């Protein structure tokens, strides 16, 4: 199942983007390291394998394309982010 719709995240909150049999993909808002950049952490796990990485994105970039979903950034502040998920 791929997540659809909108969500608001505060720092260290997460949303499950995709779930399935033994699989989980999550997105975590990790804040703003400076006034021009925000950070999102992507986590992936399948059975006993896991991976996580951070994305550092300019605040003027409003669209992020991931494997199976387009993430649209509605609003971003140092304490929270509003997102919309559109499956591709």
C-alpha positions as CSV (number, residue, x, y, z in Angstrom):
1,X,0.0,0.0,0.0
2,X,1.3,3.4,-1.0
3,X,0.4,6.4,1.2
4,X,-1.9,9.0,-0.5
5,X,-3.0,12.4,0.7
6,X,-1.6,15.2,2.9
7,X,0.2,15.1,6.3
8,X,1.9,17.6,8.6
9,X,5.0,16.5,10.4
10,X,6.9,18.1,13.3
11,X,10.6,17.4,13.9
12,X,11.2,13.6,14.4
13,X,7.7,12.7,13.4
14,X,7.3,10.1,10.6
15,X,4.9,8.9,8.0
16,X,4.8,5.4,6.5
17,X,5.0,6.0,2.7
18,X,4.7,2.3,1.7
19,X,3.9,-0.8,3.6
20,X,3.7,-4.4,2.4
21,X,4.6,-7.9,3.3
22,X,7.7,-7.5,5.5
23,X,8.4,-4.1,3.9
24,X,8.2,-0.6,5.3
25,X,9.3,2.8,3.9
26,X,9.1,5.8,6.1
27,X,9.8,9.6,5.8
28,X,11.0,11.6,8.8
29,X,11.2,15.4,9.1
30,X,14.6,16.2,10.7
31,X,14.4,20.0,10.7
32,X,16.4,22.8,9.0
33,X,20.2,22.9,9.4
34,X,20.1,26.5,8.1
35,X,17.7,29.0,6.7
36,X,18.1,27.8,3.1
37,X,17.9,24.0,3.6
38,X,15.6,21.4,5.2
39,X,16.3,17.8,5.8
40,X,14.2,14.6,5.4
41,X,15.3,11.2,6.5
42,X,14.2,8.2,4.4
43,X,14.2,4.7,6.1
44,X,13.6,1.4,4.4
45,X,13.3,-2.0,5.9
46,X,12.6,-5.4,4.4
47,X,12.6,-8.4,6.7
48,X,16.0,-8.2,8.5
49,X,17.6,-5.6,6.1
50,X,17.4,-1.9,6.8
51,X,18.8,1.3,5.4
52,X,18.4,5.0,6.2
53,X,19.7,8.2,4.6
54,X,19.2,12.0,4.9
55,X,18.2,14.3,2.0
56,X,19.2,17.9,2.3
57,X,16.8,20.0,0.1
58,X,16.7,23.7,-0.7
59,X,13.6,25.4,0.7
60,X,12.6,26.6,-2.8
61,X,12.3,23.1,-4.1
62,X,8.7,22.1,-3.8
63,X,8.7,18.6,-5.5
64,X,10.6,15.5,-4.6
65,X,10.4,12.4,-6.8
66,X,10.9,9.1,-5.1
67,X,10.6,5.6,-6.6
68,X,6.9,5.3,-6.5
69,X,5.6,8.6,-5.2
70,X,5.9,12.3,-5.8
71,X,6.1,14.4,-2.6
72,X,4.9,18.0,-2.9
73,X,6.1,20.4,-0.1
74,X,3.2,22.7,0.8
75,X,5.0,24.6,3.6
76,X,8.2,24.2,5.5
77,X,9.4,25.8,8.8
78,X,12.1,25.1,11.2
79,X,9.6,23.1,13.4
80,X,7.3,21.5,10.9
81,X,6.5,20.6,7.3
82,X,3.3,20.1,5.3
83,X,3.4,17.5,2.6
84,X,1.2,16.0,-0.1
85,X,1.8,12.5,-1.5
86,X,0.9,11.5,-5.1
87,X,1.6,8.0,-6.2
88,X,3.1,7.7,-9.7
